[in-house]
Amino acid sequence: MDTDNRSPQDNEFYQKGLAAYRKKNYGYAIELFKEALKAYPDYHEYEHYLWLSLREKRSASAAVPLRSLVEMLAIAFLSIKLSLLQIAKKTNRVKALLKKIIAINPNNASALYKLAMVFAEEGKTQQAIHALEEILAFNRENIKTLKTLSRLYYNNKEYEKAKLTATKLLKLSPQDIETENILKNIAALGTIEGGFDEKPAA
């Protein structure tokens, strides 16, 4: 594969995809982001804009009962295959299948969460975080996602994000002991490290 040693940001398909997305030409943007992903299959930003375009296209389209039924049946079929692959521990195929499910329904929080957990099990914390952040793009009060994200942010030493996420979670789910402990630990670390989360004076 020849990428001309250029940054993924310079990819022609990606740049054209962004232009199409900004013009609300979501169908064309989707095809362009798919092409960009062929060159950089693991590049998060391409996938983010692909899923975002899929969501926007879905949102802009009128709801069609038959389409919903077809989607449900397709996802049900893929979910059966997914269970078998998980049992066989075919991790790469599990990820590929989850992404197929997300392509069918980009608002499928369950598939995105499962994808995040596969990444987490592989030790790919940043990719797990990205997948969970996608859920919050359309479901900002998903308690399970917020809880996992606050822990991953904390373990990844992204303390400001962990603090914001944990604080939001406690408003939705008061007296969550794990989340309270994360906030206490962050407060202690802030004291030890000289107030890492304090904003500089204007």
N, C-alpha and C positions, 0 to 999 in steps of 0.2 A: 504494500500500500504506500503510495507516494503522497505525502502531505506537504512536500516542499519545505519542511522544517518551519512552517509558519504556525502561528498561534491558532488555536481553535476559534478564537474570536474573529480571525481573518477569513474563515471558511466562506466561500462565495454563497453556498446554499443557505448557510445560517444568516448571512447579511441580507440576502434576498427574502428569506423567511421573515426576518424582523420587519422589513419594509412592507411585506404583504400583511403581516399581523397588524401593523399600525394603520393600514388602510382597511382593516376589518375584512380582508379577503382570507378568511380562515381556512377554507378548503385548500387553497394554493399554499398557504403557510404550512399547513400540516404536511403536505407532500415534500416541501423544501426542507423542513426540519427532519423528516425521515431520511432524506438523502444525506443531510449533514451527519446524522448519526451513523451512517455507513462508514464514514471516515473516522469518526471518534465515538465508538459505541458507548463508552462509559462517561462521556462528558455531560455533567449534570445540567448545564445551562440549556443545551439543545433539548434535553428531555423535558425540562421545566416548561420551555416555550411550546413544545409539542403538546404537552398535556393542557397547558393554558389555552392553546388554540382549539383543542378538542372541546374543552369546557365552554369556550365562547361560542363555538359553532353550535354546540348542543343547546346552549341558552338562547341563541338567536333563532333556533328552529322551533316551529310549532310542535307541541307534543302529539305524537301519533301512536295510538294504542297498539297497533300491529307492530310498530318498531320496538316498542317496549317489550312486547311478548317475545319477539325474535331475540332481543338482547338478553332477556332473562334465560331463555333456553340455551343460548350460546354460552353464557356464563356458567350455567348449571353443568353443561357438558364439560367445559374446561375445568371446572372445580373438581369434578370426578377424576380427571387426569391429574390434576394438581395433587390430590390426596395420594394417589399412587406414586407419583414422583417424590413426594415428601417422605413416604415410607421407604422408598429406595434410596433416599438421600442424594438425589440427582440435583444438586444445588443450582447449577447453571441453567438447567432446563426448568427448574422451579421458578427462577427469576424471569426467564423468558416467557413462561406461561402467565405469570402474574402481570407482566407488562402487556400481554395480549388482552387480559381481562380489563386492565386499566384503559387500554385503547378503545375497547367496546364501551366502557362506562368510566370516564375519567373522574367521576365523583364517587367511585367505589372506595370508600374509606377502609373497608376490610382488606382489600387487595393491596392497597398502599401500605397499610400497617404490617401486613404479612411480609411484604417486600422489605420494609425497614428492618424487621426482625431477622430476615435472612442476612442482610448486610451486617447487622449487629453481631450475629453469630460468626460471621467471617472476620470480625474485627474491623470492618469498614465503617467506623463510627460516623464519619462525615456524610457518607452516602445514606446511612440510616437516618441521620438528621434531615437530610434533604427530602427523603420520602415522607417523613412525618410532617415536615413543613408544608408539603403539598396538601395534606389533609386539612390543615388549618386555613388554607387558601379558600376553602368552601365550607368548612365547618369549624369556626373559631372557638367553639365551646365543647370540643370533643375531649372529655375528661381523660379517657385512656391515653389519648395522644399527648395531651399536655403533661400528664404524669410521666410518661416515658421520655418525652423531650426534655423536661426539666432535669431528669436524672442523667441523660446523655450529655446535655450541655454542661452539667456540673462535672461529670467524669472527663469531659473534653476540655475542662478549664475555661469554658466560656461562661464565666460567672455572672456577667451582667445579663445575658440572655437567660441563664438558669434562674436568676432572681426574678426577672420579669415574668417568666413562664410560671414559676412556682407561686408567685403572688396572685396571678390570675387564677390559677387552679384552686387556691385556697378560698377564693371568692365563690367558686362554683361548688367546691367540695370541702367545706370547713372541717378542721380537725383531722386532716390527712396527716398521719404521723410522719411518714417518709418525707413528705413535702415540707413539713415544718422543720424537720431535721436538716434538710438541704438549706433552707433559709438561715437556720442557726449556724450551720457550718460556713456558709458564705459570709455571714456577719463576722464570725471569728477570723476567717481568712483575711477579710478586709482590714481588721484591726492589726493582725500579725504583719500583713504586707503593706501597711501604711495607707490603708484606704484605697485599694485598687479601683473600687467602683465609684469613687467620688468624682463629680464633674469638676473640671478646672474652672477657676474663677474667670468671669467674663472680663 
